[in-house]
Structures are given as structure tokens and as C-alpha cells.
Amino acid sequence: FPVKVSDLSSSLGPSILIIILLSIYNSINNLRSKNNAICNVAIFQTILLILFCQGRGDYYCFPLILFTFFSENLNIIKRNKYINFLLSISVNFQLLLIICFLSISINQNIQSVLNLDKALTNHSYGYAPSSFINKNTKGNIFYNVTRAPRFYFPRNYISREKLDICLINNNYNQSECIDNFNITQIVSHPDYLQNREGFNCQRRESFKGSRNKFNRGKILLDICEKI
């Protein structure tokens, strides 16, 4: 199952989830109605997105348009005061969440104007660890900390995928692959380099940046350069 409940809630929102559930309920109760074709298409699209796609809001745009169109037939919202109240609460709650997210985004932009380097360290994924890269090294660089933020890398960079293929083809002989790619600097998590002969390694503290405050934190790195 490739998505989380948090992904669906942030993509769909509680108010739209209520409309979807009511649309499904109304569709089941009126199986012979021609209008159900629209709702059924939206239901099957949503099921396929949940099963096979990431929890991104833009993926759900088209089925949500269909559900919104079909919601004109949901008289149950007007008839039932409890459902009407629940929908009103969920819409207001969703608007509050949107305001909170926008406020955080605006605050991050203001921080970028005031102190760009600090803002990138706190909010940009992989910025702080990549600052240990020696762009003047004679050979190539290998980075194995986070997903590769290639925007921060020089051209002499060896991707993790290339090294993994080499390791598979050479019976996981790390030293041989490092020599084959002429890697002269390795930025990685602690103890990644198995054979440190010919390398000068230092353990340094860095910072894992993220737009989500709860995902930030200090990390330890091994900075190994060929002697």
C-alpha cells in the first residue's frame, strides 16, 4: 500500500472525504440512475490512485471534480442537519489548516530573504551535508547521506546507482569500485567506508534540513578524502 493516511488526509481533506462517502452512499442507493456513471468513474479513479499512486493532491484533481459535480444530487446534506453541521466543521477545519500551512510557507520565505544560508540549512533537503563536498578534489565525489541533491553537486559526482551496480557486478568489493570510478572523496553516514587505507576520514556533525520542523535534526557524517 504506497500511501499513508496522512497523505490522503492532506490531499483530500476531511470535507471532501465526507462528500466522497456521501456520493458512494447515494450511488449505492440509486444503482439504476444514469447519473451514477459519473460517480462510479470517480470512485474507480480514486481507488486506482490509492492503490498505485503517491499521496499527492494534484493526482486526485480529476476525480474530485467529478465528485463535486455529482454532489449536486446529495440532498442528504441539506436534509440532515447533523451531516450539514459536520460538513461545515470540516470545511472550516480544512481552511484553518490551509492558513497554517500558508503562514509557515510565508515565514520560510521571509527567513530566506533575511539569512539565505541559515534558511537553506534548516529547510533545504541535503544542503548542509553537501557543504562538506570538496569541489577541488582531483578525482570524483561520492555522496551517500540522503537522496542526492544534485543541484548542490559539481560535475565530478558518482551517483549511488552507478556504485550499487558496480558493487553487484564485483561481488560487493567496495575498494575495487572506488578505484574504478576514481573516487577521491566520500561523504557518508558513519562507518560506510569499509577499507579506510589510503583515506583520511573525519567524523563531523551536520544538520538534516526539512520544511517540516519535526523532520529536522543533527546527524553524524564521515568525511573521507584520499591521501
N, C-alpha and C positions, 0 to 999 in steps of 0.2 A: 504494500500500500504506500504509494510515493508521496503522500501529503500528510500534514498534521492537522489536528483540529484547529490550532491557532492559525494555520494558513487559510483554512476555509472561512473561519470567522472574520479574519481581516479582509478576505477577498469578497465574501458575500455580504457580511453584515447581518445583524440579528433581524432587522426589519424585513430585508429581502428574503431571509430564510423563512420568516412567517408567511410571506406571500407565496413562496415556493411550496411550502407544506399545504397551504390552503388550496393552491392550484391543483396539487396532486389529489387532495381530498375531493375537490369539486369534479375533477376529471374522472375519478373512480365512480362517483355517484351519477355521472351522466355519460356513460360509456358510448351511447349511440349518437351523441351530439357531434355535428361536424366541426364545431369549434375546438373539440378536444384534439384534433390533429395538430394544432399549433402547440398546445400544451405538451402533448406526447413527444413532439420533436425536441422541445426544450428540456423535457425530463431526460430523454435518452442522451442528449448532448451533455447535460450536466453529469450524468452517470459515467459517460466515457471520459470526461475531463477529470473527474475524481479518481478514476481507476488508472489512467495512463498519463496524466499531465501533472505539472507542478502547480502548487497552490498560488497562482498569480491572478490578480484581479482582471487583467486585460483579457485573459483566456475565457473568462466567463461572460464577457460583454454581450455576445450574440444571444445566448440562451436567456440572459437577464432581460434583454429587450423583448423577447418572446413572452417571458413570464409577465413582464409589465403590461404588455398588450393584452394578454389573457386575463389579467387581474381585473379588467373592466367587468367581467362576469362574476366576480366574487362578491355578491351581495351579502354574503355571510358576515363580511367585515362591518357593514353598516347595521345589519340586523342584531348582531351580538355585541352588546356594549363592552363585555369583557375582552373580546378579541380586539375591538376598536381601541380600547384603553391600552392593551398590551402592545399593539402596533404603534400607538403614539409614543409610549415609553421607549420602545426600541429605537424609533426614529430619532428621538431626542438624545438617547444614549449614543447612537452612532454619530450624530452631529457633534457631540461633546468629544468623542474620540478623535474625529477629524480635526477639530480645533486644537486638541492637544498635540497631535502629530504635526500639524502645520506650525504650531508655536515652537516645537523642538527643531523643526527644519529651519525656521527663520533664525532661531538662536544660533544654530550651527553656521549659517551663512554670515551672521554678524561676527562670530568668532573668527571666521576665515579672513574677514576684512581687517580685523584688529591684529591678529597674530596667525599668519598662514601656517608657519611651521608647526606651531602647537596644535592648531586645528587639524592639520593633516595627521599628526601623531595620534591624536585622540580619536579621529573619525574615519581616517582612511585605512582601509584594509591592507596590511603588509607594508605600509610606508616606513615605519620605524625600523623593522628588521632589515629592510632593503638598504637603509642608510649605512650599513656596515660593509656594503659591497665596495671593493676597491676597483674603480673603473680603470685604473692604470696598470692593473696586473698584466703580465706578459702573455698569459695563456687565456683559458676560458673560465667562466664562473659557473658554479652550480649552487642553486638556492633550493633548500628543502625545509622550509618552515611552514608557510601557509600556501594556499593556491597562488600560483605565480602572478604577481602584479607586474606584468611585463612592461608597463608604461614607465616603471622606475629602473628598468634594466638597460645596460649597454648592449651592443650587438653581440659581444662575445659571451653569450649566455647559452648554456646547455640545458635543455628542458628536462624535466623529471621523466617524461615519457621516453625520450631518447635513451636516458641512462637505464631506465627499467627494462627496455628492450635489450640493451646490451647485457645487462645482468642475467636475463633469462637465457640469452644465447651463449653466455660464457660461464654457465653453471654458478651464477651469483658470485663471481670473482670480482669484488669491488675494486681492488687495486688495478686490475687489468683494464677495466672500463675507464677508470680515472686517467690512466696513461693513454688509452686510445683516444680519448676526447681532449687530451692535454688540459685537464682541469687543474688550475693553479690556486683557486680559492673556493672554499666550501663554506656556505652559511647554512647552518642546520640546527636542529634540536640537539641537545646533549647526547654524546656517545654515538652519533650516526656513523662517523668515520671509523672503520674497523681497524685499519692499519695506519697509524699516525707517523710511521717512519718517513722522514723527508718533509713533514709538515710541522709548522709551528701553530699550535692551537691555543686559543684563549677563550675562557668562558665569560660571556658578557650578559648583562641584563638588558632586556629590551621591553617594548610595550606592544601589546596586541590591540590595535585600534579597531573601532567599530562604531557605526552610527547608533547602535543600540548600547546604551550605557552599561547594561548588565553583562554584555559580552566582552567588555574591555578588561584588561588585566596585564600584569607583568609576566614576562616569560624569560626563560634562560636559553641562550644560544651558544653554540660552539662556532667560533670564527677561526677557520683553519686556512693558512696560507702556505704555499710550497716554499721551502727554503732554497 
